[in-house]
Amino acid sequence: MPHLTIEYSANLEGKSDMAALCRNLHAAMLASGLFELGAIRVRAVRCAEYAVADLLPENAFADLRLRIGAGRSAADKARAGEMIFAAAVAHFAPLFEKPHFALTLDISELDPALSWKKNAIHPRLRAK
């Protein structure tokens, strides 16, 4: 953990570089100082079917969901959220010029008793 999933409306294709967004959000997560490099995952999932607000075809969305492990203070989680959200707002700035785009970020903390992980990347990165 942390894993950041970006669900976005299909009508953002060609209007937003999702690969660049993934890299920018990865950088923001790393810059927060709260997450180990080998644990960070960022992925974008295109939603082909959706209904937004008043159903105008130009309405679009990006919904960011960050799942993190337990143990960070509320202040640290809020600071990381602000950094990640600021990076997303900067990326999507041109879309806010018209009244058809919505952006959200939610952070969920996982219960350690109900979260299983096995990561072969950590040892490689920690050895550097």
C-alpha contacts under 8 A as a table, 3 or more apart, distances in Angstrom:
res1	aa1	res2	aa2	distance
1	M	35	F	7.85
1	M	39	A	5.13
1	M	40	I	6.18
1	M	41	R	7.47
1	M	67	R	6.85
1	M	68	I	5.25
1	M	69	G	5.87
2	P	35	F	6.86
2	P	39	A	6.07
2	P	40	I	5.20
2	P	41	R	6.44
2	P	66	L	6.72
2	P	67	R	5.59
2	P	68	I	4.50
2	P	69	G	6.83
3	H	39	A	7.81
3	H	40	I	5.99
3	H	41	R	4.68
3	H	42	V	5.97
3	H	66	L	5.67
3	H	67	R	5.27
3	H	68	I	6.67
4	L	40	I	7.96
4	L	41	R	6.09
4	L	42	V	4.73
4	L	43	R	6.45
4	L	64	L	6.71
4	L	65	R	5.58
4	L	66	L	4.32
4	L	67	R	6.41
5	T	42	V	5.94
5	T	43	R	5.09
5	T	44	A	5.88
5	T	45	V	7.23
5	T	64	L	5.69
5	T	65	R	5.27
5	T	66	L	6.50
6	I	42	V	7.71
6	I	43	R	6.13
6	I	44	A	4.52
6	I	45	V	5.96
6	I	62	A	6.43
6	I	63	D	5.58
6	I	64	L	4.53
6	I	65	R	6.54
7	E	44	A	5.91
7	E	45	V	4.79
7	E	46	R	5.94
7	E	47	C	6.51
7	E	62	A	5.68
7	E	63	D	5.17
7	E	64	L	6.51
8	Y	12	L	7.18
8	Y	44	A	7.34
8	Y	45	V	6.38
8	Y	46	R	5.23
8	Y	47	C	5.72
8	Y	60	A	7.61
8	Y	61	F	5.56
8	Y	62	A	4.29
8	Y	63	D	6.29
9	S	12	L	5.94
9	S	46	R	6.09
9	S	47	C	5.02
9	S	48	A	6.60
9	S	49	E	7.71
9	S	50	Y	6.85
9	S	60	A	5.58
9	S	61	F	5.51
9	S	62	A	6.68
10	A	13	E	5.81
10	A	46	R	5.64
10	A	47	C	5.46
10	A	48	A	5.16
10	A	49	E	7.69
11	N	15	K	7.90
11	N	58	E	7.27
11	N	60	A	6.49
12	L	15	K	5.07
12	L	16	S	5.89
12	L	60	A	6.73
13	E	16	S	6.31
13	E	17	D	7.89
14	G	17	D	7.24
16	S	92	F	7.29
17	D	20	A	5.39
17	D	21	L	6.31
18	M	21	L	4.82
18	M	22	C	6.14
18	M	44	A	6.78
19	A	22	C	5.14
19	A	23	R	6.42
19	A	44	A	7.99
20	A	23	R	5.11
20	A	24	N	6.08
21	L	24	N	5.01
21	L	25	L	6.05
21	L	88	A	7.19
21	L	91	H	6.60
22	C	25	L	5.27
22	C	26	H	6.04
22	C	42	V	5.75
22	C	43	R	6.47
22	C	44	A	7.11
23	R	26	H	5.00
23	R	27	A	6.19
23	R	42	V	7.92
24	N	27	A	5.10
24	N	28	A	6.29
24	N	87	A	6.65
24	N	88	A	7.94
25	L	28	A	4.93
25	L	29	M	6.13
25	L	42	V	7.40
25	L	84	I	5.96
25	L	87	A	6.31
25	L	88	A	6.99
26	H	29	M	5.15
26	H	30	L	6.23
26	H	40	I	7.06
26	H	41	R	7.48
26	H	42	V	6.38
27	A	30	L	5.11
27	A	31	A	5.99
28	A	31	A	4.98
28	A	32	S	6.25
28	A	80	A	7.96
28	A	83	M	6.04
28	A	84	I	5.47
28	A	87	A	6.74
29	M	32	S	5.30
29	M	33	G	7.43
29	M	34	L	7.55
29	M	35	F	6.78
29	M	40	I	7.65
29	M	80	A	6.81
29	M	83	M	7.55
29	M	84	I	6.42
30	L	33	G	5.78
30	L	34	L	7.23
30	L	35	F	6.08
30	L	36	E	7.27
30	L	37	L	6.62
30	L	40	I	7.87
32	S	35	F	7.29
32	S	79	R	7.48
32	S	80	A	5.44
32	S	83	M	7.05
33	G	36	E	7.84
34	L	76	D	7.55
34	L	80	A	7.53
35	F	39	A	7.01
35	F	40	I	6.93
36	E	39	A	5.53
36	E	40	I	6.80
37	L	40	I	5.63
37	L	125	L	7.75
38	G	121	I	5.72
38	G	122	H	5.03
38	G	125	L	6.49
39	A	119	N	7.99
39	A	122	H	7.29
47	C	50	Y	6.70
51	A	55	L	5.88
52	V	55	L	5.30
52	V	56	L	7.51
52	V	59	N	6.10
52	V	60	A	6.96
52	V	61	F	7.78
53	A	56	L	7.69
53	A	59	N	7.47
55	L	59	N	6.98
56	L	59	N	5.55
58	E	100	H	6.19
59	N	100	H	4.41
59	N	101	F	5.82
60	A	100	H	6.06
60	A	101	F	4.82
60	A	102	A	6.48
61	F	101	F	5.48
61	F	102	A	4.72
61	F	103	L	5.80
62	A	102	A	6.51
62	A	103	L	5.02
62	A	104	T	6.59
63	D	103	L	5.85
63	D	104	T	4.88
63	D	105	L	6.12
64	L	103	L	7.75
64	L	104	T	5.86
64	L	105	L	4.52
64	L	106	D	6.42
65	R	105	L	5.72
65	R	106	D	5.04
65	R	107	I	6.03
65	R	108	S	7.55
66	L	105	L	7.43
66	L	106	D	6.18
66	L	107	I	4.71
66	L	108	S	6.18
67	R	107	I	5.91
67	R	108	S	4.85
67	R	109	E	5.91
67	R	110	L	6.80
68	I	107	I	7.31
68	I	108	S	6.22
68	I	109	E	4.98
68	I	110	L	6.10
69	G	109	E	5.58
69	G	110	L	5.23
69	G	111	D	7.34
69	G	112	P	6.95
70	A	109	E	5.58
70	A	110	L	5.92
70	A	111	D	6.59
70	A	112	P	6.63
72	R	76	D	6.24
72	R	77	K	6.51
73	S	76	D	5.16
73	S	77	K	6.27
74	A	77	K	5.12
74	A	78	A	6.07
75	A	78	A	5.08
75	A	79	R	6.08
76	D	79	R	5.07
76	D	80	A	6.17
77	K	80	A	5.18
77	K	81	G	6.05
77	K	107	I	7.99
78	A	81	G	4.97
78	A	82	E	6.11
79	R	82	E	5.14
79	R	83	M	6.30
80	A	83	M	5.12
80	A	84	I	6.16
81	G	84	I	5.17
81	G	85	F	5.90
81	G	105	L	7.69
81	G	107	I	7.39
82	E	85	F	5.13
82	E	86	A	5.92
83	M	86	A	5.19
83	M	87	A	6.33
84	I	87	A	5.19
84	I	88	A	6.35
85	F	88	A	5.01
85	F	89	V	6.06
85	F	105	L	6.69
86	A	89	V	5.06
86	A	90	A	6.12
87	A	90	A	5.18
87	A	91	H	6.21
88	A	91	H	5.03
88	A	92	F	6.17
89	V	92	F	5.20
89	V	93	A	5.74
89	V	103	L	7.83
90	A	93	A	5.10
91	H	94	P	7.96
92	F	95	L	5.49
92	F	96	F	6.94
93	A	96	F	5.42
93	A	97	E	7.21
94	P	97	E	5.57
95	L	98	K	6.15
95	L	100	H	7.62
95	L	101	F	6.18
96	F	99	P	6.61
96	F	100	H	7.54
96	F	101	F	6.22
98	K	101	F	7.37
110	L	114	L	7.44
110	L	115	S	6.79
111	D	114	L	5.42
111	D	115	S	6.43
112	P	115	S	5.21
112	P	116	W	7.87
119	N	122	H	6.09
120	A	123	P	6.27
120	A	124	R	7.33
121	I	124	R	5.46
121	I	125	L	6.39
122	H	125	L	5.31
122	H	126	R	5.90
123	P	126	R	5.10
123	P	127	A	6.08
124	R	127	A	5.37
124	R	128	K	7.02
125	L	128	K	5.55
